[in-house]
Amino acid sequence: MIKAIAQAKAKPKVIFRFAVAVSSLLVTTIVNGNQEPKIEWPDKRQAAVSLSYDDALASHLDTALPELNRHGFSASFYLTLASPIVRSRLSEWRMAAKMGHELGNHSLFHGCSKALPGREWVADHLDLSRRSVDDVVAEIRLANDYLFAIDGLTQRTFTPPCNDVTVAGNQSILTHLRQDFVAIKGHYPDFTDLVNETWAPVSVSGEELIAYVEQQAREGGVINIIFHGIGADHLSVSAMAHRMLLDHLKQHPRRYWVASYRRIMEHVGAQSTRHFDGN
């Protein structure tokens, strides 16, 4: 489920698709039973932390990336491939991938459903509620091909723009994409294998970010935070708040495992396979 403080104005087969299908049983905290997660994180850390950055924004390269590198953290940058920041700063994105950061799929054009409230800003030709499943799936797969041309990798994760996954006729794109990705961020009730709670903070303080990861760490599992602008651009948090969160994570290395979402879900896949096999 996407938890947001403010409303916002994807071919290769993956070897972890079966493991991810049972990962929610192992990663997601069972609230009613207060069940502990069964995943064992590296060095017996308490929780995994996925820091991700949507939309291929200048502030990701100017502010977020240097801070992540300074702290020694790997993150996931979900690129909208049509963004001029991808084209004009391609060498920097390629270098980010070489440094161990994930370049995730956020589609070519960032299409969203215009049928939902507050979506007047969505261009008619990008309105998912008018587009076919084949059209949208082809776009997302082509985005994977473009990403391969940047980083040379065939396995990655996907974050649906606006968290929208249905198209014309209320048809879902998820069943067509589940074998194209290691994992897809978001909470979709009909697809329990994709359950991962995420938070997209906007205009929050460093103290609020820290309080969130502290609370989530007590529950265990995967802590998912989706950033947009960092100190600039849209739906932003301040550079100071972002730095405070990274400082806090760095100060508690035995509690938090900070890694790209792809790396975390690959680990989940390997862990869940071992549990399923009884090993």
PLY file of the C-alpha trace (Angstrom):
ply
format ascii 1.0
element vertex 279
property float x
property float y
property float z
element edge 276
property int vertex1
property int vertex2
end_header
0.00 0.00 0.00
1.38 3.42 -0.88
1.28 5.69 2.14
1.63 9.30 1.00
1.49 12.54 2.95
0.46 14.41 -0.20
-1.19 13.19 -3.39
1.02 13.25 -6.52
-0.08 15.83 -8.97
8.48 -2.01 -17.82
11.46 -9.01 -21.22
13.96 -10.85 -19.53
12.65 -13.76 -17.47
13.75 -13.63 -13.85
14.91 -16.62 -11.89
13.24 -15.43 -8.70
9.65 -15.24 -9.90
8.55 -18.33 -7.95
10.44 -17.31 -4.84
8.91 -13.83 -4.92
5.50 -15.47 -5.16
5.89 -16.70 -1.58
7.98 -13.81 -0.28
5.05 -11.94 1.28
4.54 -14.87 3.63
8.06 -14.34 4.85
8.59 -10.59 4.64
5.27 -9.02 5.59
4.53 -8.69 9.27
1.27 -10.42 10.21
-0.43 -7.67 12.16
-3.15 -9.65 13.94
-0.79 -12.40 15.04
2.15 -10.05 15.60
4.25 -12.63 13.77
7.96 -11.98 13.37
9.35 -11.98 9.82
11.20 -15.15 8.91
13.69 -13.64 6.52
17.26 -13.60 7.80
18.98 -10.43 6.69
22.76 -10.25 6.15
24.70 -10.15 9.43
21.40 -10.78 11.25
20.23 -7.20 10.81
16.77 -6.30 11.99
15.33 -4.93 8.74
16.13 -4.20 5.13
15.82 -0.63 3.88
15.02 0.19 0.26
15.60 3.84 -0.60
14.24 4.61 -4.06
13.95 7.74 -6.18
11.26 8.13 -8.85
11.05 10.07 -12.12
14.75 10.60 -13.08
15.12 14.07 -11.56
18.14 16.37 -11.53
18.14 16.45 -7.73
18.72 12.70 -7.69
22.07 13.15 -9.42
22.92 16.50 -7.82
21.96 15.77 -4.20
20.76 12.23 -3.45
23.47 10.29 -5.27
26.46 12.06 -3.67
24.91 11.61 -0.23
24.22 7.92 -0.82
27.78 7.39 -2.03
29.20 9.28 0.93
27.33 6.94 3.27
28.21 3.84 1.27
24.55 2.99 0.51
23.07 1.46 -2.65
19.64 2.65 -3.77
17.17 2.26 -6.64
16.58 5.04 -9.16
13.35 4.47 -11.09
13.88 6.18 -14.42
11.14 7.60 -16.61
13.08 7.10 -19.84
11.52 10.07 -21.66
12.82 12.45 -18.99
15.27 14.98 -20.48
17.47 14.33 -17.46
18.04 10.79 -18.72
19.14 11.96 -22.16
21.22 14.95 -21.09
22.99 13.18 -18.20
23.19 9.64 -19.51
26.83 9.16 -18.50
25.97 9.99 -14.89
23.18 7.42 -14.76
25.53 4.85 -16.29
28.14 5.68 -13.64
25.51 5.34 -10.89
24.80 1.81 -12.10
28.53 1.00 -12.10
28.66 2.19 -8.48
26.07 -0.45 -7.54
22.85 1.53 -7.67
19.84 0.01 -9.41
18.33 1.69 -12.45
14.73 0.59 -12.10
11.86 0.77 -14.58
9.36 3.60 -14.23
8.04 3.30 -17.81
8.90 5.41 -20.85
6.37 8.23 -20.46
4.97 8.03 -16.91
1.42 7.29 -17.95
-1.25 7.48 -15.23
-5.01 7.17 -15.09
-6.81 10.45 -15.75
-10.07 8.93 -14.50
-9.05 9.34 -10.85
-9.68 12.54 -8.84
-6.99 15.19 -9.08
-5.54 13.80 -12.30
-6.42 16.67 -14.62
-2.70 17.11 -15.29
-2.42 13.73 -17.08
-2.09 14.19 -20.85
-4.84 12.53 -22.88
-2.40 10.36 -24.84
-0.88 9.06 -21.59
-4.19 8.34 -19.89
-4.02 4.70 -18.80
-7.79 4.49 -18.56
-7.90 4.85 -22.35
-4.93 2.64 -23.24
-4.89 -1.10 -23.91
-3.01 -3.73 -21.94
-0.87 -4.58 -24.96
0.07 -0.95 -25.48
1.13 -0.33 -21.88
2.94 -3.65 -21.45
4.87 -3.06 -24.68
5.94 0.37 -23.41
7.17 -1.01 -20.11
9.09 -3.82 -21.81
10.66 -1.33 -24.21
11.75 0.69 -21.17
13.55 -2.44 -19.98
15.38 -2.59 -23.31
16.42 1.04 -22.99
17.66 0.42 -19.46
19.69 -2.55 -20.71
21.36 -0.19 -23.17
22.37 2.00 -20.24
23.57 -0.51 -17.65
23.85 -3.85 -19.50
21.71 -5.64 -16.92
18.75 -7.90 -17.59
17.18 -8.11 -14.13
15.57 -5.19 -12.37
12.44 -4.05 -10.53
9.50 -1.86 -11.52
7.57 0.91 -9.79
4.27 1.75 -11.57
3.87 5.51 -12.16
1.23 6.91 -9.80
0.87 3.34 -8.48
-1.65 2.77 -11.31
-1.82 -0.75 -12.73
-5.18 -0.87 -14.55
-5.94 0.29 -18.09
-9.01 0.55 -20.33
-11.74 -1.85 -19.31
-10.28 -2.00 -15.79
-7.79 -4.62 -16.95
-4.65 -5.14 -14.90
-1.16 -5.08 -16.40
0.33 -7.06 -13.52
-0.37 -10.56 -14.76
1.48 -9.70 -17.97
4.56 -8.32 -16.21
5.18 -10.63 -13.29
7.82 -12.60 -15.18
9.60 -9.48 -16.45
10.80 -8.27 -13.06
12.41 -9.48 -9.88
9.68 -7.56 -8.03
7.10 -4.80 -8.49
6.69 -2.20 -5.77
3.25 -1.61 -4.30
0.30 -3.29 -2.62
-2.27 -4.87 -4.90
-4.91 -6.95 -3.06
-5.37 -9.40 -5.94
-1.65 -10.16 -6.06
-0.44 -11.13 -2.61
2.98 -12.04 -3.97
3.60 -8.33 -4.65
2.72 -7.04 -1.19
5.24 -4.49 0.08
4.12 -1.42 1.98
5.73 1.75 0.68
5.83 5.36 1.83
6.23 8.35 -0.49
7.09 11.21 1.89
6.55 14.83 0.89
7.61 17.89 2.88
8.47 15.92 6.02
11.27 16.50 8.49
14.31 14.37 9.13
12.85 13.48 12.51
9.68 12.17 10.85
11.70 10.04 8.42
13.74 8.61 11.27
10.65 7.91 13.36
9.14 6.02 10.43
12.12 3.72 9.91
12.38 3.15 13.65
8.74 2.07 13.83
9.03 -0.10 10.73
12.21 -1.73 12.01
10.35 -2.94 15.08
8.02 -4.83 12.77
10.91 -6.20 10.72
10.79 -7.00 7.02
11.43 -4.51 4.22
11.21 -0.76 4.81
10.26 0.91 1.50
10.64 4.67 1.07
9.98 6.24 -2.34
11.44 9.73 -2.75
10.83 12.18 -5.54
12.63 15.52 -5.36
15.46 15.97 -2.85
15.78 19.63 -1.99
14.35 20.59 -5.40
12.01 19.38 -8.17
8.51 18.11 -7.30
7.01 16.28 -4.29
10.25 16.96 -2.50
11.74 16.54 0.93
14.56 18.83 1.98
18.18 17.88 1.45
18.65 18.22 5.22
15.83 15.79 6.03
17.23 13.30 3.54
20.73 13.64 5.00
19.43 13.17 8.53
17.79 9.89 7.54
20.97 8.62 5.89
23.02 9.66 8.92
20.65 7.73 11.18
20.84 4.60 9.03
24.64 4.84 8.96
24.78 5.14 12.75
22.94 1.83 13.17
24.66 -0.60 10.79
23.69 -3.66 12.80
20.02 -2.76 12.69
19.52 -1.73 9.04
20.61 -3.37 5.80
20.40 -0.61 3.17
20.42 -1.99 -0.37
18.76 -1.60 -3.75
15.29 -3.04 -4.05
16.53 -5.53 -6.62
19.22 -6.79 -4.26
16.77 -7.02 -1.36
14.22 -8.98 -3.35
16.87 -11.29 -4.78
17.82 -12.04 -1.18
14.17 -12.59 -0.32
13.86 -14.98 -3.23
16.84 -17.03 -2.12
15.62 -17.06 1.49
12.06 -18.03 0.63
13.29 -20.87 -1.58
15.29 -22.27 1.31
12.28 -22.02 3.65
10.03 -23.68 1.08
12.53 -26.52 0.64
12.69 -26.95 4.41
16.42 -26.06 4.57
0 1
1 2
2 3
3 4
4 5
5 6
6 7
7 8
10 11
11 12
12 13
13 14
14 15
15 16
16 17
17 18
18 19
19 20
20 21
21 22
22 23
23 24
24 25
25 26
26 27
27 28
28 29
29 30
30 31
31 32
32 33
33 34
34 35
35 36
36 37
37 38
38 39
39 40
40 41
41 42
42 43
43 44
44 45
45 46
46 47
47 48
48 49
49 50
50 51
51 52
52 53
53 54
54 55
55 56
56 57
57 58
58 59
59 60
60 61
61 62
62 63
63 64
64 65
65 66
66 67
67 68
68 69
69 70
70 71
71 72
72 73
73 74
74 75
75 76
76 77
77 78
78 79
79 80
80 81
81 82
82 83
83 84
84 85
85 86
86 87
87 88
88 89
89 90
90 91
91 92
92 93
93 94
94 95
95 96
96 97
97 98
98 99
99 100
100 101
101 102
102 103
103 104
104 105
105 106
106 107
107 108
108 109
109 110
110 111
111 112
112 113
113 114
114 115
115 116
116 117
117 118
118 119
119 120
120 121
121 122
122 123
123 124
124 125
125 126
126 127
127 128
128 129
129 130
130 131
131 132
132 133
133 134
134 135
135 136
136 137
137 138
138 139
139 140
140 141
141 142
142 143
143 144
144 145
145 146
146 147
147 148
148 149
149 150
150 151
151 152
152 153
153 154
154 155
155 156
156 157
157 158
158 159
159 160
160 161
161 162
162 163
163 164
164 165
165 166
166 167
167 168
168 169
169 170
170 171
171 172
172 173
173 174
174 175
175 176
176 177
177 178
178 179
179 180
180 181
181 182
182 183
183 184
184 185
185 186
186 187
187 188
188 189
189 190
190 191
191 192
192 193
193 194
194 195
195 196
196 197
197 198
198 199
199 200
200 201
201 202
202 203
203 204
204 205
205 206
206 207
207 208
208 209
209 210
210 211
211 212
212 213
213 214
214 215
215 216
216 217
217 218
218 219
219 220
220 221
221 222
222 223
223 224
224 225
225 226
226 227
227 228
228 229
229 230
230 231
231 232
232 233
233 234
234 235
235 236
236 237
237 238
238 239
239 240
240 241
241 242
242 243
243 244
244 245
245 246
246 247
247 248
248 249
249 250
250 251
251 252
252 253
253 254
254 255
255 256
256 257
257 258
258 259
259 260
260 261
261 262
262 263
263 264
264 265
265 266
266 267
267 268
268 269
269 270
270 271
271 272
272 273
273 274
274 275
275 276
276 277
277 278
